[in-house]
């Protein structure tokens, strides 16, 4: 395996661990801190997406943004896959998160989250395609550098949140 691919695999693993901690464990540091909530919403952009009678755009955007790196990493690791073949694992990952939230009663399972997470992954696939078109053979290297910087910043932010909440 080439060096760039190894770096991408490591970065994507770190990102998935962080994403899992954020989505499933709500950044909790102990089991006692996890919410006890079990609900399911199968109506896209229904009541669950509302706050004070309006659609909560911030929440919708956060869900999409959280999955952009998933799409980028998948596109980097599997450039030969078709667009649909890349989208399916992204939607599948989001579905797994939603189902696990319901099973373990640690959050609201919501079709809106599934849709927006998948849209975020699709945006990530498109971001990679754009970088690959512009930067050609250097796309993976540039994206890995950006991902390393982003991962260090994200880890620092997470560390700060942990320290502040102790």
URMOMO-V879584 format. One record per pair of residues at least 6 apart in sequence whose C-alpha atoms are under 8 Angstrom apart, sorted by the first residue. I is the first residue (numbers start at 1). J is the second residue. D is the distance in whole Angstrom. If there is no record, write none. Layout:
i:I j:J d:D
i:I j:J d:D
//
This chain:
i:4 j:140 d:7
i:4 j:141 d:6
i:4 j:144 d:8
i:5 j:77 d:7
i:7 j:144 d:7
i:8 j:73 d:7
i:8 j:76 d:8
i:8 j:77 d:7
i:8 j:144 d:6
i:9 j:77 d:8
i:11 j:144 d:8
i:11 j:147 d:7
i:11 j:148 d:7
i:11 j:151 d:8
i:12 j:70 d:7
i:12 j:73 d:6
i:15 j:69 d:8
i:15 j:151 d:7
i:16 j:70 d:8
i:19 j:66 d:7
i:20 j:97 d:8
i:21 j:27 d:6
i:21 j:28 d:8
i:23 j:97 d:7
i:24 j:97 d:7
i:24 j:100 d:8
i:24 j:101 d:6
i:24 j:106 d:7
i:24 j:107 d:8
i:25 j:34 d:6
i:25 j:106 d:7
i:26 j:34 d:7
i:28 j:34 d:6
i:29 j:162 d:8
i:34 j:106 d:6
i:35 j:105 d:8
i:35 j:106 d:5
i:35 j:107 d:7
i:36 j:105 d:6
i:36 j:106 d:5
i:36 j:107 d:7
i:37 j:105 d:5
i:37 j:106 d:5
i:37 j:107 d:5
i:37 j:108 d:7
i:38 j:101 d:7
i:38 j:102 d:5
i:38 j:103 d:8
i:38 j:104 d:8
i:38 j:105 d:4
i:38 j:106 d:6
i:38 j:107 d:6
i:38 j:108 d:6
i:38 j:109 d:8
i:39 j:102 d:7
i:39 j:105 d:8
i:39 j:107 d:7
i:39 j:108 d:5
i:39 j:109 d:6
i:40 j:102 d:7
i:40 j:108 d:6
i:40 j:109 d:5
i:40 j:110 d:6
i:41 j:48 d:7
i:41 j:108 d:8
i:41 j:109 d:6
i:41 j:110 d:5
i:41 j:111 d:6
i:42 j:110 d:6
i:42 j:111 d:5
i:42 j:112 d:8
i:43 j:111 d:7
i:43 j:112 d:8
i:44 j:110 d:8
i:44 j:111 d:6
i:44 j:112 d:5
i:45 j:55 d:8
i:45 j:112 d:6
i:48 j:110 d:8
i:49 j:55 d:6
i:49 j:56 d:6
i:49 j:59 d:8
i:49 j:60 d:8
i:49 j:112 d:7
i:50 j:56 d:5
i:60 j:112 d:8
i:60 j:113 d:7
i:60 j:116 d:6
i:61 j:116 d:8
i:63 j:113 d:6
i:63 j:116 d:6
i:63 j:117 d:5
i:63 j:120 d:7
i:64 j:116 d:5
i:64 j:117 d:5
i:64 j:118 d:7
i:64 j:119 d:6
i:64 j:120 d:4
i:64 j:121 d:7
i:65 j:117 d:8
i:65 j:120 d:6
i:66 j:117 d:7
i:66 j:120 d:7
i:67 j:117 d:5
i:67 j:118 d:7
i:67 j:119 d:8
i:67 j:120 d:5
i:67 j:121 d:5
i:67 j:124 d:7
i:68 j:120 d:5
i:68 j:121 d:5
i:68 j:122 d:7
i:68 j:123 d:6
i:68 j:124 d:4
i:68 j:125 d:8
i:69 j:121 d:7
i:69 j:124 d:6
i:70 j:90 d:7
i:70 j:121 d:6
i:70 j:124 d:7
i:71 j:86 d:8
i:71 j:87 d:8
i:71 j:90 d:7
i:71 j:120 d:7
i:71 j:121 d:4
i:71 j:122 d:6
i:71 j:123 d:7
i:71 j:124 d:4
i:71 j:125 d:5
i:72 j:121 d:7
i:72 j:124 d:4
i:72 j:125 d:5
i:72 j:126 d:8
i:72 j:127 d:7
i:72 j:128 d:5
i:73 j:124 d:8
i:74 j:86 d:7
i:74 j:125 d:8
i:75 j:81 d:8
i:75 j:86 d:7
i:75 j:124 d:8
i:75 j:125 d:6
i:75 j:128 d:6
i:75 j:129 d:8
i:76 j:128 d:7
i:76 j:140 d:7
i:78 j:86 d:8
i:83 j:125 d:8
i:86 j:125 d:8
i:87 j:118 d:7
i:87 j:121 d:7
i:87 j:122 d:6
i:90 j:117 d:8
i:90 j:118 d:6
i:90 j:121 d:6
i:91 j:114 d:7
i:91 j:115 d:8
i:91 j:117 d:7
i:91 j:118 d:5
i:94 j:113 d:8
i:94 j:114 d:6
i:94 j:117 d:6
i:94 j:118 d:7
i:95 j:114 d:6
i:98 j:108 d:8
i:98 j:109 d:5
i:98 j:110 d:7
i:98 j:114 d:7
i:99 j:109 d:7
i:101 j:107 d:5
i:101 j:108 d:7
i:101 j:109 d:6
i:102 j:108 d:7
i:102 j:109 d:6
i:128 j:139 d:8
i:131 j:139 d:6
i:132 j:138 d:8
i:132 j:139 d:5
i:132 j:140 d:8
//
